[in-house]
Amino acid sequence: MRMTVLIAALWAPAALADCPVAGDLEAGLRFSTSDGNVEVLEAFTPGVVASFYYEAGTLDSRVLLAQGIYMIEYMPYDGTALEASARDTYIYEHSPQDMPVPTTGDMLTLPVTVNEGGELSRATDVFVADAETTITFGDCSYRMLPIRMYFDTEDQQTYDILNYLPELGVAYLAQSFYPDGSDTYDYTTLEVVN
């Protein structure tokens, strides 16, 4: 009998592992790269997730994400505090909790009012949801929807790829592409903040 229980435990699916779930956003979810960079995502207000990005253990910035996807505020950290005077805001036509949640094949064209350092402008962000796949952090697997975010309807060379995890209700920046190169943010671990 003990052998049967041991074998069952060894063959238990990863889904039974102690994996972070959407409810853990209250405490915070920590995504880490192999080189020590960290992004902590936390519930902020209804429909909004706060993302705190750390480089080499030092806070770099805080971003507010509507539906855990759409950047609605960026605030850098100046070494002692979040720098309100350098705050950028992005106002879409929907309230944060009413922003659309993309599914495979969606192409969302969203007008946005941008306030960068007190200078107002209008833009159109385009979000293209590619085919859903699976991503794994340790023993934990999640559905993952790659979303291409274009900042200009005319520029197809400059865009970000967000990895949206529907089961957690959050996205993180996975890659940025520019005409002369790209940056990759390869998160290898996911855990609940204690």
C-alpha positions as CSV (number, residue, x, y, z in Angstrom):
1,M,0.0,0.0,0.0
2,R,2.8,2.4,0.9
3,M,4.5,1.7,-2.4
4,T,1.3,2.6,-4.3
5,V,1.0,5.9,-2.5
6,L,4.7,6.7,-3.1
7,I,4.4,5.9,-6.9
8,A,1.2,8.0,-7.1
9,A,3.0,10.9,-5.4
10,L,6.0,10.6,-7.8
11,W,3.7,10.5,-10.8
12,A,1.3,13.3,-9.7
13,P,0.9,15.9,-12.4
14,A,2.5,19.3,-12.0
15,A,-0.9,20.8,-11.6
16,L,-0.9,19.4,-8.1
17,A,2.3,21.3,-7.3
18,D,2.1,24.4,-5.0
19,C,1.7,26.7,-8.0
20,P,0.8,30.4,-7.7
21,V,-2.8,31.2,-8.6
22,A,-4.7,34.4,-9.4
23,G,-5.7,34.9,-5.7
24,D,-2.0,35.2,-4.9
25,L,-1.9,38.6,-6.6
26,E,-3.0,40.1,-3.2
27,A,0.3,39.0,-1.7
28,G,2.2,39.5,-5.0
29,L,3.7,37.3,-7.7
30,R,7.5,37.4,-8.2
31,F,8.9,36.7,-11.7
32,S,12.7,36.4,-11.7
33,T,15.4,36.1,-14.5
34,S,18.5,34.0,-14.2
35,D,20.6,37.2,-14.0
36,G,18.8,38.5,-10.9
37,N,16.2,40.9,-12.4
38,V,12.8,40.7,-10.8
39,E,9.2,41.8,-11.6
40,V,6.7,41.8,-8.7
41,L,3.0,42.0,-9.7
42,E,0.4,42.9,-7.1
43,A,-3.3,43.6,-7.0
44,F,-3.7,47.4,-6.9
45,T,-7.3,48.5,-7.4
46,P,-10.2,46.7,-9.2
47,G,-9.1,46.0,-12.7
48,V,-5.5,47.2,-12.1
49,V,-2.3,45.4,-11.3
50,A,0.9,47.1,-10.1
51,S,4.2,45.9,-11.5
52,F,7.4,46.7,-9.6
53,Y,10.6,46.1,-11.7
54,Y,13.9,45.6,-9.9
55,E,17.4,45.5,-11.6
56,A,20.1,43.9,-9.5
57,G,18.0,44.2,-6.4
58,T,17.2,47.9,-6.8
59,L,13.8,49.2,-7.7
60,D,13.8,50.7,-11.2
61,S,10.1,51.6,-11.8
62,R,6.5,51.0,-11.0
63,V,3.9,50.4,-13.8
64,L,0.1,50.2,-13.4
65,L,-1.5,47.7,-15.8
66,A,-5.3,47.7,-16.6
67,Q,-6.5,44.1,-16.7
68,G,-2.9,43.1,-15.9
69,I,-2.1,43.9,-19.5
70,Y,-2.4,47.6,-20.6
71,M,0.1,50.1,-19.2
72,I,-1.9,53.1,-17.8
73,E,0.9,54.6,-15.7
74,Y,4.7,54.5,-15.6
75,M,6.7,56.0,-12.7
76,P,10.5,55.7,-12.4
77,Y,12.3,55.2,-9.1
78,D,14.9,57.9,-8.4
79,G,16.9,55.9,-5.8
80,T,14.9,57.2,-2.8
81,A,11.2,57.3,-3.9
82,L,8.9,56.9,-6.9
83,E,9.4,60.0,-9.0
84,A,5.9,61.5,-9.3
85,S,7.3,64.5,-11.4
86,A,8.4,62.0,-14.1
87,R,5.1,60.1,-14.1
88,D,3.7,59.1,-17.5
89,T,0.0,58.2,-18.0
90,Y,-1.9,56.4,-20.7
91,I,-5.7,56.9,-20.8
92,Y,-7.7,54.6,-22.9
93,E,-11.4,55.1,-23.8
94,H,-12.4,52.4,-21.3
95,S,-12.1,52.3,-17.5
96,P,-9.4,49.9,-16.4
97,Q,-11.8,47.2,-15.4
98,D,-13.7,47.5,-18.7
99,M,-10.6,47.1,-20.9
100,P,-11.0,44.1,-23.3
101,V,-9.2,40.9,-22.4
102,P,-7.7,39.5,-25.7
103,T,-8.1,35.9,-26.9
104,T,-6.3,34.1,-29.7
105,G,-6.6,35.9,-33.0
106,D,-7.9,39.2,-31.6
107,M,-6.5,42.4,-33.0
108,L,-7.4,45.4,-30.8
109,T,-6.9,48.9,-32.0
110,L,-7.1,51.2,-29.0
111,P,-6.9,55.0,-29.1
112,V,-4.9,56.4,-26.1
113,T,-4.2,59.8,-24.7
114,V,-0.6,60.0,-23.5
115,N,0.8,62.4,-20.9
116,E,4.6,62.1,-20.9
117,G,6.2,64.7,-18.7
118,G,3.3,67.0,-19.0
119,E,3.2,66.8,-22.8
120,L,-0.1,65.5,-24.1
121,S,-0.5,63.5,-27.4
122,R,-2.9,61.1,-29.0
123,A,-1.8,57.7,-30.2
124,T,-3.2,54.4,-31.3
125,D,-1.9,51.2,-29.7
126,V,-2.5,47.9,-31.6
127,F,-2.6,44.6,-29.7
128,V,-2.4,41.4,-31.7
129,A,-3.0,38.1,-29.8
130,D,-1.2,35.2,-31.3
131,A,-1.9,31.5,-30.8
132,E,-2.1,30.3,-27.1
133,T,0.7,28.1,-25.9
134,T,2.0,26.8,-22.6
135,I,4.8,28.2,-20.4
136,T,6.4,26.5,-17.5
137,F,8.1,27.9,-14.3
138,G,9.6,25.0,-12.4
139,D,6.8,22.4,-11.9
140,C,4.1,24.9,-12.7
141,S,2.6,25.2,-16.2
142,Y,0.3,28.0,-17.4
143,R,-1.6,28.8,-20.5
144,M,0.2,31.7,-22.2
145,L,-1.1,34.1,-24.9
146,P,1.7,36.1,-26.6
147,I,0.4,39.6,-27.4
148,R,2.2,41.8,-29.9
149,M,1.8,45.5,-28.9
150,Y,2.5,48.1,-31.6
151,F,2.8,51.7,-30.5
152,D,2.2,53.1,-34.0
153,T,-0.1,51.7,-36.7
154,E,2.5,52.6,-39.3
155,D,5.6,51.1,-37.6
156,Q,5.7,47.3,-37.7
157,Q,9.4,47.1,-36.7
158,T,9.0,48.6,-33.2
159,Y,6.8,46.6,-30.8
160,D,6.7,44.7,-27.6
161,I,5.7,41.1,-26.9
162,L,3.7,40.6,-23.7
163,N,3.2,37.1,-22.3
164,Y,-0.3,37.1,-20.9
165,L,-1.2,34.3,-18.4
166,P,-5.0,34.1,-18.3
167,E,-5.1,31.8,-15.3
168,L,-3.2,34.5,-13.3
169,G,-4.7,37.6,-15.0
170,V,-1.4,39.2,-15.6
171,A,1.0,39.9,-18.5
172,Y,4.7,40.6,-18.4
173,L,7.1,42.1,-20.9
174,A,8.9,39.3,-22.7
175,Q,10.6,41.0,-25.6
176,S,11.0,44.5,-27.2
177,F,11.9,44.8,-30.9
178,Y,13.4,47.9,-32.6
179,P,14.6,48.6,-36.1
180,D,18.2,47.9,-35.0
181,G,17.8,45.1,-32.5
182,S,15.8,43.6,-29.6
183,D,15.8,43.0,-25.9
184,T,14.6,39.8,-24.2
185,Y,13.3,39.4,-20.6
186,D,13.5,35.7,-19.9
187,Y,11.8,35.0,-16.6
188,T,12.7,31.6,-15.3
189,T,11.0,31.4,-11.9
190,L,7.6,32.4,-10.5
191,E,6.7,32.4,-6.8
192,V,4.4,34.1,-4.4
193,V,5.8,37.0,-2.4
194,N,5.9,36.1,1.3
